[in-house]
Amino acid sequence: MTDKRIAVVTGASSGIGRAVARRFAEDGLRVVAAGRREEALASLAREAAELPGAVLPHPGDMNGEGYAGELLDAAGREWGAPSVFVLSAGRGLPGTVLGSDAGQWQGLIESNVTSVLHQLRACGSLFRSHAEQDGGRQVRDIVVIGSTVGRQISAANPVYGATKFAVHSLVEALRQELCAHNIRVTLVEPGFVRSGFQEAAGYDMEWFAKVAEENGPLLTPEDVAETVRFVVGQPAHVHLDDIRIRPTRQKG
Ligand SMILES: NC(=O)c1ccc[n+]([C@@H]2O[C@H](COP(=O)([O-])OP(=O)(O)OC[C@H]3O[C@@H](n4cnc5c(N)ncnc54)[C@H](OP(=O)(O)O)[C@@H]3O)[C@@H](O)[C@H]2O)c1
């Protein structure tokens, strides 16, 4: 990637989002990095100080209507209009329809669906208004991290999977709404990735060790970040809009 685009990356304190923010900074992009953990974002910014791009930490909780707007404003104040928005923040929930903790359903839907919807609206409307001003001459990218369980029904993980099914449909709908403005809305659907995800969600780590043995080597956050980088690095008329990336040995 040759230009110095300005990006916002959510979930940048860990896993896929962190790897995307770092990869962007390696490529010279300037990145507003979001997540709740201030120290994790600060450490990413310190790493990026050695890289061609830059990282501006902007800690906060995504479960608020104004969250994405604040991130976009921060980018605008620091560097100018952003043209890339990566939505990686998200969480899992172990258990089946009968077995999952019903007390966590609302929080999961708020983080993985309602918050994503607010973020999509905030970056989609800003990008559309900028595209109206420049006639869409500059390409703009919204990249959303979905999941294989948002495409294939998983009896083992259906509640989290349902939130990703919802996200997948929103991404395609927004793609159709914005494509005429040269705005690419992209879905990346990873399979098993070794990250902070499993522990944060409270998955049984013995179960996960078995999954890793059967399906591994699992993906790394850097594998997914490389895909995101490839997508946003395409010429303006090329859109890889829906990409599934799995460990080679993952069956389902
Ligand atoms: N790991 C996998 O196997 C896998 C597979 C398919 C899809 N995915 C998806 O990939 C995305 C990234 O997951 P990951 O694997 O990178 O997991 P991760 O290492 O746990 O990272 C999750 C990120 O989301 C942020 N986040 C969570 N809740 C938040 C909140 N309320 N406010 C602000 N930020 C919040 C976390 O930051 P803070 O904790 O600092 O707030 C963290 O940076 C998620 O959407 C996940 O559903 C993961």
PDBQT file of the ligand as one rigid body, heavy atoms in Angstrom, charges set to zero:
ROOT
HETATM    1  N1  LIG A 301     -10.712 -15.670  17.791  1.00  0.00    +0.000 N 
HETATM    2  C1  LIG A 301     -11.507 -16.343  16.961  1.00  0.00    +0.000 C 
HETATM    3  O1  LIG A 301     -11.459 -17.582  16.890  1.00  0.00    +0.000 OA
HETATM    4  C2  LIG A 301     -12.492 -15.586  16.098  1.00  0.00    +0.000 A 
HETATM    5  C3  LIG A 301     -13.057 -16.278  15.017  1.00  0.00    +0.000 A 
HETATM    6  C4  LIG A 301     -13.956 -15.622  14.194  1.00  0.00    +0.000 A 
HETATM    7  C5  LIG A 301     -14.275 -14.306  14.445  1.00  0.00    +0.000 A 
HETATM    8  N2  LIG A 301     -13.727 -13.648  15.507  1.00  0.00    +0.000 N 
HETATM    9  C6  LIG A 301     -14.127 -12.255  15.703  1.00  0.00    +0.000 C 
HETATM   10  O2  LIG A 301     -12.975 -11.460  15.567  1.00  0.00    +0.000 OA
HETATM   11  C7  LIG A 301     -13.153 -10.238  16.292  1.00  0.00    +0.000 C 
HETATM   12  C8  LIG A 301     -11.909  -9.971  17.122  1.00  0.00    +0.000 C 
HETATM   13  O3  LIG A 301     -11.751 -11.021  18.049  1.00  0.00    +0.000 OA
HETATM   14  P1  LIG A 301     -10.302 -11.504  18.525  1.00  0.00    +0.000 P 
HETATM   15  O4  LIG A 301     -10.168 -12.923  18.164  1.00  0.00    +0.000 OA
HETATM   16  O5  LIG A 301      -9.285 -10.548  18.107  1.00  0.00    +0.000 OA
HETATM   17  O6  LIG A 301     -10.537 -11.455  20.124  1.00  0.00    +0.000 OA
HETATM   18  P2  LIG A 301      -9.797 -10.641  21.283  1.00  0.00    +0.000 P 
HETATM   19  O7  LIG A 301      -8.343 -10.898  21.232  1.00  0.00    +0.000 OA
HETATM   20  O8  LIG A 301     -10.543 -10.987  22.531  1.00  0.00    +0.000 OA
HETATM   21  O9  LIG A 301     -10.089  -9.109  20.913  1.00  0.00    +0.000 OA
HETATM   22  C9  LIG A 301     -11.363  -8.573  21.099  1.00  0.00    +0.000 C 
HETATM   23  C10 LIG A 301     -11.254  -7.063  21.065  1.00  0.00    +0.000 C 
HETATM   24  O10 LIG A 301     -12.575  -6.502  21.210  1.00  0.00    +0.000 OA
HETATM   25  C11 LIG A 301     -12.511  -5.452  22.173  1.00  0.00    +0.000 C 
HETATM   26  N3  LIG A 301     -13.771  -5.281  22.871  1.00  0.00    +0.000 N 
HETATM   27  C12 LIG A 301     -14.561  -6.245  23.407  1.00  0.00    +0.000 A 
HETATM   28  N4  LIG A 301     -15.601  -5.690  24.054  1.00  0.00    +0.000 NA
HETATM   29  C13 LIG A 301     -15.454  -4.340  23.947  1.00  0.00    +0.000 A 
HETATM   30  C14 LIG A 301     -16.197  -3.218  24.411  1.00  0.00    +0.000 A 
HETATM   31  N5  LIG A 301     -17.317  -3.379  25.144  1.00  0.00    +0.000 N 
HETATM   32  N6  LIG A 301     -15.757  -1.971  24.106  1.00  0.00    +0.000 NA
HETATM   33  C15 LIG A 301     -14.633  -1.791  23.373  1.00  0.00    +0.000 A 
HETATM   34  N7  LIG A 301     -13.883  -2.814  22.885  1.00  0.00    +0.000 NA
HETATM   35  C16 LIG A 301     -14.296  -4.073  23.184  1.00  0.00    +0.000 A 
HETATM   36  C17 LIG A 301     -11.419  -5.888  23.129  1.00  0.00    +0.000 C 
HETATM   37  O11 LIG A 301     -10.865  -4.753  23.769  1.00  0.00    +0.000 OA
HETATM   38  P3  LIG A 301     -10.968  -4.430  25.345  1.00  0.00    +0.000 P 
HETATM   39  O12 LIG A 301     -11.126  -5.726  26.058  1.00  0.00    +0.000 OA
HETATM   40  O13 LIG A 301      -9.698  -3.698  25.634  1.00  0.00    +0.000 OA
HETATM   41  O14 LIG A 301     -12.156  -3.556  25.446  1.00  0.00    +0.000 OA
HETATM   42  C18 LIG A 301     -10.401  -6.504  22.183  1.00  0.00    +0.000 C 
HETATM   43  O15 LIG A 301      -9.540  -5.517  21.674  1.00  0.00    +0.000 OA
HETATM   44  C19 LIG A 301     -14.432 -10.412  17.102  1.00  0.00    +0.000 C 
HETATM   45  O16 LIG A 301     -15.472  -9.716  16.450  1.00  0.00    +0.000 OA
HETATM   46  C20 LIG A 301     -14.689 -11.900  17.062  1.00  0.00    +0.000 C 
HETATM   47  O17 LIG A 301     -16.063 -12.187  17.165  1.00  0.00    +0.000 OA
HETATM   48  C21 LIG A 301     -12.830 -14.252  16.331  1.00  0.00    +0.000 A 
ENDROOT
TORSDOF 0
